[in-house]
C-alpha cells in the first residue's frame, strides 16, 4: 500500500562522475529562518560561481542540511552549464584518493582531475584535524583553484578556528570567503518539513500528528525524516491508524514488536541523550529487529548478533556482513550460505572477498548493496578495528551517515561490539546513537 512505499525507496541516485545526489536540489530544500542565510549564499554561488563568495563554507551540526546545499550547488551549476566540471568529495574521500594515488603512482593524474574542476566541494572538513598528512596537498589545491577563479565550497560541523590541529594557512583560506551557519529548525519549520514529506509520499496524516512528531524530534532534519518513516511503517505493518498516541509509542523506543522465533532474552535498553537518565526498555522474550532501526549489540563474541541477523532475514531480504572473521568461518558458524560476507582486513591475495578499513569504501559498498534491493540487514563486526585504523571521530561520522541512511530504508543495521574494546567515553557516545542490546 501507499504507506509501505515510504520504506521501499532505494538509496538516492548518485552521479558516478560528480558524486552528486541528483535529488538534492534547491527545490527540494525547505527554507526557514534557521537556514535562510546559508541557503541564500548557496544560491548566489550556484548562479555566479567564483564571483560572489569564494570559498563558501557552510557550518552546522549533523543532519541540518549543509550537505544538501553542497549537492544543490553542484546540481544547479551542471543544469545551467552542463560543460562545467563539478566534483563533490568528503574529506575522507579526498584523503583516501590521495593516498591511493601516491601508492599506485597516479598522483599527477589525481592533481589534474581535482585541480581541473570548475567547482570543487569538500564535505566534513572537521576531519582534517586527524589528517595532517593531507594539509599540504589541500593547501596547494585550494591555492591553484582560487588563483584560476574556480569555485570552492566547503562544509564543516564547526568554524575553521575550532578545528583542532588545522594548519593556520588553511584556517586563513577557509575563512577568507563567507562562512554561513545553519541552526536547528524551529517547530514551524519542522512541521513544514513533515508536511512536504507527507505530500511527496502521498500519505495522509493529520496536522496535530505532524506537530506531535515535530515536538518529539527537535534538532535534526534527517532524524525527523527517519521518525516520519518509522511512524508510517509501523502504522502500515500493524494496520493501525496514524495518531498522536501511535507516534509517541513508536518514537519513544518503548514499542514491543511482534516476533517469530525465541532468542535468549538480553538486557535491552534505549539510550537517552542524558547519560544520567537512561530509561530501560524491557525486551520481549522474542526480540525482533525492526526495519529502519540500528542496533548496538554488546557481547564478547558476535554470536547473538548473527542470530538476530539470520532471524530477521528469515522474513525476506538480503544480508551483508562485514566482519574481522574469515568469511568461510562466518558462513560455517552462522549458517549464512547465500549472504555476502566481506572480510575486513588489509590482507591482499585472499581467495575470500576482502575490504580494507577505508571508511568511504565501506560506505560505498553498503549504500550500493542497499540500492539493489528494498529490504535487508547489514551486520558490521569490527568497529574497534576501524577506530585503530582511522580515528574515533572519523568512525563516529561514518556510523552516523549509515544510521541516517538506515532510518529512511527497510533495512536493519547491527553493530556487534565487545564493550571492553573501546574507551568508556567512546562507548557512551555510540550508545547514545543507537538502540543498545546487552548480552551478559
Secondary structure as a PSIPRED ss2 file (coil, helix, strand):
# PSIPRED VFORMAT (PSIPRED V4.0)

   1 X C   1.000  0.000  0.000
   2 X H   0.000  1.000  0.000
   3 X H   0.000  1.000  0.000
   4 X H   0.000  1.000  0.000
   5 X H   0.000  1.000  0.000
   6 X C   1.000  0.000  0.000
   7 X C   1.000  0.000  0.000
   8 X C   1.000  0.000  0.000
   9 X C   1.000  0.000  0.000
  10 X C   1.000  0.000  0.000
  11 X C   1.000  0.000  0.000
  12 X C   1.000  0.000  0.000
  13 X C   1.000  0.000  0.000
  14 X E   0.000  0.000  1.000
  15 X C   1.000  0.000  0.000
  16 X C   1.000  0.000  0.000
  17 X C   1.000  0.000  0.000
  18 X C   1.000  0.000  0.000
  19 X C   1.000  0.000  0.000
  20 X C   1.000  0.000  0.000
  21 X E   0.000  0.000  1.000
  22 X C   1.000  0.000  0.000
  23 X C   1.000  0.000  0.000
  24 X C   1.000  0.000  0.000
  25 X C   1.000  0.000  0.000
  26 X C   1.000  0.000  0.000
  27 X C   1.000  0.000  0.000
  28 X C   1.000  0.000  0.000
  29 X C   1.000  0.000  0.000
  30 X C   1.000  0.000  0.000
  31 X C   1.000  0.000  0.000
  32 X C   1.000  0.000  0.000
  33 X C   1.000  0.000  0.000
  34 X C   1.000  0.000  0.000
  35 X C   1.000  0.000  0.000
  36 X H   0.000  1.000  0.000
  37 X H   0.000  1.000  0.000
  38 X H   0.000  1.000  0.000
  39 X H   0.000  1.000  0.000
  40 X H   0.000  1.000  0.000
  41 X H   0.000  1.000  0.000
  42 X H   0.000  1.000  0.000
  43 X H   0.000  1.000  0.000
  44 X H   0.000  1.000  0.000
  45 X H   0.000  1.000  0.000
  46 X H   0.000  1.000  0.000
  47 X H   0.000  1.000  0.000
  48 X C   1.000  0.000  0.000
  49 X C   1.000  0.000  0.000
  50 X C   1.000  0.000  0.000
  51 X C   1.000  0.000  0.000
  52 X C   1.000  0.000  0.000
  53 X C   1.000  0.000  0.000
  54 X C   1.000  0.000  0.000
  55 X C   1.000  0.000  0.000
  56 X E   0.000  0.000  1.000
  57 X E   0.000  0.000  1.000
  58 X E   0.000  0.000  1.000
  59 X E   0.000  0.000  1.000
  60 X C   1.000  0.000  0.000
  61 X C   1.000  0.000  0.000
  62 X C   1.000  0.000  0.000
  63 X C   1.000  0.000  0.000
  64 X C   1.000  0.000  0.000
  65 X C   1.000  0.000  0.000
  66 X H   0.000  1.000  0.000
  67 X H   0.000  1.000  0.000
  68 X H   0.000  1.000  0.000
  69 X H   0.000  1.000  0.000
  70 X H   0.000  1.000  0.000
  71 X H   0.000  1.000  0.000
  72 X H   0.000  1.000  0.000
  73 X H   0.000  1.000  0.000
  74 X H   0.000  1.000  0.000
  75 X H   0.000  1.000  0.000
  76 X H   0.000  1.000  0.000
  77 X H   0.000  1.000  0.000
  78 X H   0.000  1.000  0.000
  79 X H   0.000  1.000  0.000
  80 X H   0.000  1.000  0.000
  81 X C   1.000  0.000  0.000
  82 X C   1.000  0.000  0.000
  83 X C   1.000  0.000  0.000
  84 X C   1.000  0.000  0.000
  85 X C   1.000  0.000  0.000
  86 X E   0.000  0.000  1.000
  87 X E   0.000  0.000  1.000
  88 X E   0.000  0.000  1.000
  89 X E   0.000  0.000  1.000
  90 X E   0.000  0.000  1.000
  91 X H   0.000  1.000  0.000
  92 X H   0.000  1.000  0.000
  93 X H   0.000  1.000  0.000
  94 X H   0.000  1.000  0.000
  95 X H   0.000  1.000  0.000
  96 X H   0.000  1.000  0.000
  97 X H   0.000  1.000  0.000
  98 X H   0.000  1.000  0.000
  99 X H   0.000  1.000  0.000
 100 X H   0.000  1.000  0.000
 101 X H   0.000  1.000  0.000
 102 X H   0.000  1.000  0.000
 103 X H   0.000  1.000  0.000
 104 X H   0.000  1.000  0.000
 105 X C   1.000  0.000  0.000
 106 X C   1.000  0.000  0.000
 107 X H   0.000  1.000  0.000
 108 X H   0.000  1.000  0.000
 109 X H   0.000  1.000  0.000
 110 X H   0.000  1.000  0.000
 111 X H   0.000  1.000  0.000
 112 X H   0.000  1.000  0.000
 113 X H   0.000  1.000  0.000
 114 X H   0.000  1.000  0.000
 115 X C   1.000  0.000  0.000
 116 X C   1.000  0.000  0.000
 117 X C   1.000  0.000  0.000
 118 X C   1.000  0.000  0.000
 119 X E   0.000  0.000  1.000
 120 X E   0.000  0.000  1.000
 121 X E   0.000  0.000  1.000
 122 X E   0.000  0.000  1.000
 123 X E   0.000  0.000  1.000
 124 X C   1.000  0.000  0.000
 125 X H   0.000  1.000  0.000
 126 X H   0.000  1.000  0.000
 127 X H   0.000  1.000  0.000
 128 X H   0.000  1.000  0.000
 129 X H   0.000  1.000  0.000
 130 X H   0.000  1.000  0.000
 131 X C   1.000  0.000  0.000
 132 X H   0.000  1.000  0.000
 133 X H   0.000  1.000  0.000
 134 X H   0.000  1.000  0.000
 135 X H   0.000  1.000  0.000
 136 X H   0.000  1.000  0.000
 137 X H   0.000  1.000  0.000
 138 X H   0.000  1.000  0.000
 139 X H   0.000  1.000  0.000
 140 X H   0.000  1.000  0.000
 141 X H   0.000  1.000  0.000
 142 X H   0.000  1.000  0.000
 143 X H   0.000  1.000  0.000
 144 X H   0.000  1.000  0.000
 145 X H   0.000  1.000  0.000
 146 X H   0.000  1.000  0.000
 147 X H   0.000  1.000  0.000
 148 X C   1.000  0.000  0.000
 149 X C   1.000  0.000  0.000
 150 X C   1.000  0.000  0.000
 151 X E   0.000  0.000  1.000
 152 X E   0.000  0.000  1.000
 153 X E   0.000  0.000  1.000
 154 X E   0.000  0.000  1.000
 155 X E   0.000  0.000  1.000
 156 X E   0.000  0.000  1.000
 157 X C   1.000  0.000  0.000
 158 X C   1.000  0.000  0.000
 159 X C   1.000  0.000  0.000
 160 X H   0.000  1.000  0.000
 161 X H   0.000  1.000  0.000
 162 X H   0.000  1.000  0.000
 163 X C   1.000  0.000  0.000
 164 X C   1.000  0.000  0.000
 165 X C   1.000  0.000  0.000
 166 X C   1.000  0.000  0.000
 167 X C   1.000  0.000  0.000
 168 X H   0.000  1.000  0.000
 169 X H   0.000  1.000  0.000
 170 X H   0.000  1.000  0.000
 171 X H   0.000  1.000  0.000
 172 X H   0.000  1.000  0.000
 173 X H   0.000  1.000  0.000
 174 X H   0.000  1.000  0.000
 175 X C   1.000  0.000  0.000
 176 X C   1.000  0.000  0.000
 177 X C   1.000  0.000  0.000
 178 X E   0.000  0.000  1.000
 179 X E   0.000  0.000  1.000
 180 X E   0.000  0.000  1.000
 181 X E   0.000  0.000  1.000
 182 X C   1.000  0.000  0.000
 183 X C   1.000  0.000  0.000
 184 X C   1.000  0.000  0.000
 185 X C   1.000  0.000  0.000
 186 X C   1.000  0.000  0.000
 187 X H   0.000  1.000  0.000
 188 X H   0.000  1.000  0.000
 189 X H   0.000  1.000  0.000
 190 X H   0.000  1.000  0.000
 191 X H   0.000  1.000  0.000
 192 X H   0.000  1.000  0.000
 193 X H   0.000  1.000  0.000
 194 X H   0.000  1.000  0.000
 195 X H   0.000  1.000  0.000
 196 X H   0.000  1.000  0.000
 197 X H   0.000  1.000  0.000
 198 X H   0.000  1.000  0.000
 199 X H   0.000  1.000  0.000
 200 X H   0.000  1.000  0.000
 201 X H   0.000  1.000  0.000
 202 X C   1.000  0.000  0.000
 203 X C   1.000  0.000  0.000
 204 X C   1.000  0.000  0.000
 205 X C   1.000  0.000  0.000
 206 X C   1.000  0.000  0.000
 207 X H   0.000  1.000  0.000
 208 X H   0.000  1.000  0.000
 209 X H   0.000  1.000  0.000
 210 X H   0.000  1.000  0.000
 211 X H   0.000  1.000  0.000
 212 X H   0.000  1.000  0.000
 213 X H   0.000  1.000  0.000
 214 X H   0.000  1.000  0.000
 215 X H   0.000  1.000  0.000
 216 X H   0.000  1.000  0.000
 217 X C   1.000  0.000  0.000
 218 X C   1.000  0.000  0.000
 219 X C   1.000  0.000  0.000
 220 X C   1.000  0.000  0.000
 221 X H   0.000  1.000  0.000
 222 X H   0.000  1.000  0.000
 223 X H   0.000  1.000  0.000
 224 X H   0.000  1.000  0.000
 225 X H   0.000  1.000  0.000
 226 X H   0.000  1.000  0.000
 227 X H   0.000  1.000  0.000
 228 X H   0.000  1.000  0.000
 229 X H   0.000  1.000  0.000
 230 X H   0.000  1.000  0.000
 231 X H   0.000  1.000  0.000
 232 X H   0.000  1.000  0.000
 233 X H   0.000  1.000  0.000
 234 X H   0.000  1.000  0.000
 235 X H   0.000  1.000  0.000
 236 X H   0.000  1.000  0.000
 237 X H   0.000  1.000  0.000
 238 X H   0.000  1.000  0.000
 239 X C   1.000  0.000  0.000
 240 X C   1.000  0.000  0.000
 241 X C   1.000  0.000  0.000
 242 X C   1.000  0.000  0.000
 243 X C   1.000  0.000  0.000
 244 X H   0.000  1.000  0.000
 245 X H   0.000  1.000  0.000
 246 X H   0.000  1.000  0.000
 247 X H   0.000  1.000  0.000
 248 X H   0.000  1.000  0.000
 249 X H   0.000  1.000  0.000
 250 X H   0.000  1.000  0.000
 251 X H   0.000  1.000  0.000
 252 X C   1.000  0.000  0.000
 253 X C   1.000  0.000  0.000
 254 X C   1.000  0.000  0.000
 255 X C   1.000  0.000  0.000
 256 X C   1.000  0.000  0.000
 257 X C   1.000  0.000  0.000
 258 X C   1.000  0.000  0.000
 259 X C   1.000  0.000  0.000
 260 X C   1.000  0.000  0.000
 261 X C   1.000  0.000  0.000
 262 X C   1.000  0.000  0.000
 263 X C   1.000  0.000  0.000
 264 X C   1.000  0.000  0.000
 265 X C   1.000  0.000  0.000
 266 X C   1.000  0.000  0.000
 267 X E   0.000  0.000  1.000
 268 X E   0.000  0.000  1.000
 269 X E   0.000  0.000  1.000
 270 X E   0.000  0.000  1.000
 271 X C   1.000  0.000  0.000
 272 X C   1.000  0.000  0.000
 273 X C   1.000  0.000  0.000
 274 X C   1.000  0.000  0.000
 275 X C   1.000  0.000  0.000
 276 X C   1.000  0.000  0.000
 277 X C   1.000  0.000  0.000
 278 X C   1.000  0.000  0.000
 279 X C   1.000  0.000  0.000
 280 X C   1.000  0.000  0.000
 281 X C   1.000  0.000  0.000
 282 X C   1.000  0.000  0.000
 283 X C   1.000  0.000  0.000
 284 X C   1.000  0.000  0.000
 285 X C   1.000  0.000  0.000
 286 X C   1.000  0.000  0.000
 287 X C   1.000  0.000  0.000
 288 X C   1.000  0.000  0.000
 289 X C   1.000  0.000  0.000
 290 X C   1.000  0.000  0.000
 291 X C   1.000  0.000  0.000
 292 X C   1.000  0.000  0.000
 293 X C   1.000  0.000  0.000
 294 X E   0.000  0.000  1.000
 295 X E   0.000  0.000  1.000
 296 X E   0.000  0.000  1.000
 297 X E   0.000  0.000  1.000
 298 X E   0.000  0.000  1.000
 299 X C   1.000  0.000  0.000
 300 X C   1.000  0.000  0.000
 301 X C   1.000  0.000  0.000
 302 X C   1.000  0.000  0.000
 303 X H   0.000  1.000  0.000
 304 X H   0.000  1.000  0.000
 305 X H   0.000  1.000  0.000
 306 X H   0.000  1.000  0.000
 307 X H   0.000  1.000  0.000
 308 X H   0.000  1.000  0.000
 309 X H   0.000  1.000  0.000
 310 X H   0.000  1.000  0.000
 311 X H   0.000  1.000  0.000
 312 X H   0.000  1.000  0.000
 313 X H   0.000  1.000  0.000
 314 X C   1.000  0.000  0.000
 315 X C   1.000  0.000  0.000
 316 X C   1.000  0.000  0.000
 317 X C   1.000  0.000  0.000
 318 X E   0.000  0.000  1.000
 319 X E   0.000  0.000  1.000
 320 X E   0.000  0.000  1.000
 321 X E   0.000  0.000  1.000
 322 X E   0.000  0.000  1.000
 323 X E   0.000  0.000  1.000
 324 X C   1.000  0.000  0.000
 325 X C   1.000  0.000  0.000
 326 X C   1.000  0.000  0.000
 327 X H   0.000  1.000  0.000
 328 X H   0.000  1.000  0.000
 329 X H   0.000  1.000  0.000
 330 X H   0.000  1.000  0.000
 331 X H   0.000  1.000  0.000
 332 X H   0.000  1.000  0.000
 333 X H   0.000  1.000  0.000
 334 X H   0.000  1.000  0.000
 335 X C   1.000  0.000  0.000
 336 X C   1.000  0.000  0.000
 337 X C   1.000  0.000  0.000
 338 X C   1.000  0.000  0.000
 339 X C   1.000  0.000  0.000
 340 X E   0.000  0.000  1.000
 341 X E   0.000  0.000  1.000
 342 X E   0.000  0.000  1.000
 343 X E   0.000  0.000  1.000
 344 X E   0.000  0.000  1.000
 345 X C   1.000  0.000  0.000
 346 X C   1.000  0.000  0.000
 347 X C   1.000  0.000  0.000
 348 X C   1.000  0.000  0.000
 349 X C   1.000  0.000  0.000
 350 X C   1.000  0.000  0.000
 351 X C   1.000  0.000  0.000
 352 X C   1.000  0.000  0.000
 353 X C   1.000  0.000  0.000
 354 X E   0.000  0.000  1.000
 355 X E   0.000  0.000  1.000
 356 X C   1.000  0.000  0.000
 357 X C   1.000  0.000  0.000
 358 X C   1.000  0.000  0.000
 359 X H   0.000  1.000  0.000
 360 X H   0.000  1.000  0.000
 361 X H   0.000  1.000  0.000
 362 X H   0.000  1.000  0.000
 363 X H   0.000  1.000  0.000
 364 X H   0.000  1.000  0.000
 365 X H   0.000  1.000  0.000
 366 X H   0.000  1.000  0.000
 367 X H   0.000  1.000  0.000
 368 X H   0.000  1.000  0.000
 369 X H   0.000  1.000  0.000
 370 X H   0.000  1.000  0.000
 371 X H   0.000  1.000  0.000
 372 X H   0.000  1.000  0.000
 373 X C   1.000  0.000  0.000
 374 X C   1.000  0.000  0.000
 375 X E   0.000  0.000  1.000
 376 X E   0.000  0.000  1.000
 377 X E   0.000  0.000  1.000
 378 X E   0.000  0.000  1.000
 379 X E   0.000  0.000  1.000
 380 X E   0.000  0.000  1.000
 381 X E   0.000  0.000  1.000
 382 X C   1.000  0.000  0.000
 383 X H   0.000  1.000  0.000
 384 X H   0.000  1.000  0.000
 385 X H   0.000  1.000  0.000
 386 X H   0.000  1.000  0.000
 387 X H   0.000  1.000  0.000
 388 X H   0.000  1.000  0.000
 389 X H   0.000  1.000  0.000
 390 X C   1.000  0.000  0.000
 391 X C   1.000  0.000  0.000
 392 X H   0.000  1.000  0.000
 393 X H   0.000  1.000  0.000
 394 X H   0.000  1.000  0.000
 395 X H   0.000  1.000  0.000
 396 X H   0.000  1.000  0.000
 397 X H   0.000  1.000  0.000
 398 X H   0.000  1.000  0.000
 399 X H   0.000  1.000  0.000
 400 X H   0.000  1.000  0.000
 401 X H   0.000  1.000  0.000
 402 X H   0.000  1.000  0.000
 403 X H   0.000  1.000  0.000
 404 X H   0.000  1.000  0.000
 405 X H   0.000  1.000  0.000
 406 X H   0.000  1.000  0.000
 407 X H   0.000  1.000  0.000
 408 X C   1.000  0.000  0.000
 409 X C   1.000  0.000  0.000
 410 X E   0.000  0.000  1.000
 411 X E   0.000  0.000  1.000
 412 X E   0.000  0.000  1.000
 413 X E   0.000  0.000  1.000
 414 X E   0.000  0.000  1.000
 415 X E   0.000  0.000  1.000
 416 X E   0.000  0.000  1.000
 417 X E   0.000  0.000  1.000
 418 X C   1.000  0.000  0.000
 419 X H   0.000  1.000  0.000
 420 X H   0.000  1.000  0.000
 421 X H   0.000  1.000  0.000
 422 X C   1.000  0.000  0.000
 423 X C   1.000  0.000  0.000
 424 X H   0.000  1.000  0.000
 425 X H   0.000  1.000  0.000
 426 X H   0.000  1.000  0.000
 427 X H   0.000  1.000  0.000
 428 X H   0.000  1.000  0.000
 429 X H   0.000  1.000  0.000
 430 X H   0.000  1.000  0.000
 431 X H   0.000  1.000  0.000
 432 X H   0.000  1.000  0.000
 433 X H   0.000  1.000  0.000
 434 X C   1.000  0.000  0.000
 435 X E   0.000  0.000  1.000
 436 X E   0.000  0.000  1.000
 437 X E   0.000  0.000  1.000
 438 X E   0.000  0.000  1.000
 439 X C   1.000  0.000  0.000
 440 X C   1.000  0.000  0.000
